[in-house]
Amino acid sequence: MLWILASESGIKIGDFEIAETIANLIELAAVLAITIAVIAAIVGAIRTRVGGDWAAAFQTFKRYMGLGLLIGLDLLIAGDIIKTVTLDPTLDNAAVLGLLVLIRTFLSWTIVLEVNGRWPWQSAPAGSSEDDEL
């Protein structure tokens, strides 16, 4: 393991910055997840509309979008944590990370509320299927 050297800017292999590359790949995965969710939501809504009504198509769209946005937000948080902890671990960056996590957590809660009609910590209504939950 002598080829891995800790430096002031993060973990490197020669001139290759591992932590920054991994964080950037995770953020790219977040963008791809959201993009795929948008496409899946549109296709799913169109398929549902052809075989059903507008209300079912809208619910399908919201469900796919909500799931993709939740996955994307989680991946963005992971990328930010890696960058903050490994690349520039200052108190200011930690405070910014904390604020970003709070904002993204609130966004996640509101997405779950929009899709499921209840807050994430509330129990599912009686008679609903757990398979339908995000």
Steps between C-alpha positions, in 0.01 A plus 500: 500500500797730468365634170205665679609826655290728715549860397356832604240482224391139547606146417708466184653230287778688330327804357156335502254633761291201612252669734417780257454255214273276707294797619465625141393152383237485776369843397489381139302197615257740671449694178451176307251369758293818476520501119394135479217571745371786283503278191341209687235731647405635158494154338312348794244781502442465126460122529260541791302769318459281193364218714314706760413848611681827565496461879679164484751640250571796728552270801738284296693810395525627860611160630784458247611861538490480878706182512760637257529829686541322834776280361666802337488704822651213700783463250567875499524497879746208484717685247498816713597306812795340322617836366464675835665230709789416268577801281455810713397416857456850641241619748343726236464210254354279773243771578409530130472120481270500803278763339490304172406181686220684685363648177519169314341316792210746496469453124495122545224528760290723277545263205381208714206713617412586141517141376354314800274767646661471844826585674772231500466438874123449485355149483340380179120528504313182587430287195785642290762271353858541621609417144362838390725696737818683401 
